[in-house]
């Protein structure tokens, strides 16, 4: 399989980390949606990453669909998201909250990177930042309630992967100013795991 996209993207990164955890080998095509957009569009007409090219040539796009495919491929005993039940609902919900935090950081970056300074609308940035911080506060509360090695037990699941990737992206792009002690402590532990250290590319945010 071929995974298209750079590891400074939390969406690409969470797919790559999940593939490592599931022992699914892949070739990494380190393509940017900026300078490599034409190459990306050969496999994904949206020009977005992550894009996963399967061994038979079929293509799966969007990290949600890719992660679902990976879990289905390895089966329910190894999947990072339970197939059914309350555990699935809770893990999926917290994962979506984490990636929502990353989404709001990404949209703030788009406002700063692509919109001319004189056309930026501060209320939009403030709204996005408020949504990001609200998600972070909810995740901090979840982390504070957690007493197990991982967020939902003794085994790593998709919520841990997503939270680690989303937290790193948000802090490296636009920053998370509140203390958020439990979330920061949890993210720091995840960042020390070998797979998180191996699959990592710092986001080099330009001055704006």
Secondary structure, DSSP 4 states (H G I P E B T S, - for coil): -EEES-TTSHHHHHHHHHHHHTT---EEE---TTTTHHHHHTT-TT--S-EEE-TTS-EEESHHHHHHHHHHHH-TTT-SS-SSHHHHHHHHHHHHHHHHHHHHHHHHHHHHHHS-GGG--HHHHHHHHHHHHHHHHHHHHHHHH--SSBTTBSS--HHHHHHHHHHHHHHHHT---S--HHHHHHHHHHHTSHHHHHS-----PPP-
